[in-house]
Amino acid sequence: MGIIDINCYREGYDNGLNDAMKGKSKSYTGFPKGKAALSSHCYDTYVEGYNEGYKDGLAKRNQIYK
């Protein structure tokens, strides 16, 4: 368990959105590992944000190419 509570949702969302818009497959490799050492909550919020951003990015990408 980490020492402090860090929310990484926004970073995850932005990375997921960008990956989907670029046609990349899902990957959590952009996860801020340094922050994870301080907060276990960071990974959970990053993944949640990434998945939401990826979903939104796919929707936007599909609208562009219709």
N, C-alpha and C positions, 0 to 999 in steps of 0.2 A: 504494500500500500504506500502511496506517495505521501510526501510531507504536506503539500499544499494542494488546493483544488484549482486546477486550470481547465478552462473550457476552450477546446480547440475546434468547435463546430465551424466557425467562419473559415478557418484554414482548410478544413475538410471540404466544405461546400465549394469554395473557390477552386480547389484542385479537382474535385469531381466534375464541376461544370466545365472547366477547361479541357479535361480529358475527353469528356463526351463530345464536346464541340469539335475537337480535333480528330474524332473517330478512333480514339485509343480505347483499348479494353480496360476494364476496371483494374485498378492497382492501388494499393494503399502505401506504396513505397515513399510517397511524399510526406508521410507521417513524421511530425516533429519529435524525433526520438529523445532529444535532450529534455524536452518538456515532460516526456513520459517518465523519466527518472524522478521527476518531482511530483508527478500526479498521475495516478492510475485512471482518474476520471478523464484525462486528456484523450486517451486512446478511444474510449467509448464515444465521446462527443465528436472526435474527428471522424470516426467511421459513420456515425449518424449523419453528420454534415456532408461527408463525401457521397454517401448514397443518395441523399436528397439532391445535391448538386448534380450528380451524374444523371439522375432521373430528369431533372429540369433541363440539363444540357442536351439530352437525347430528344426531348420534346422540341426544343428550339432548333436543333439541327434538322429534325424532320420537317419542321415548318419551312425552313430555308430552302430545302431541296424539293418541295412539292411543286 
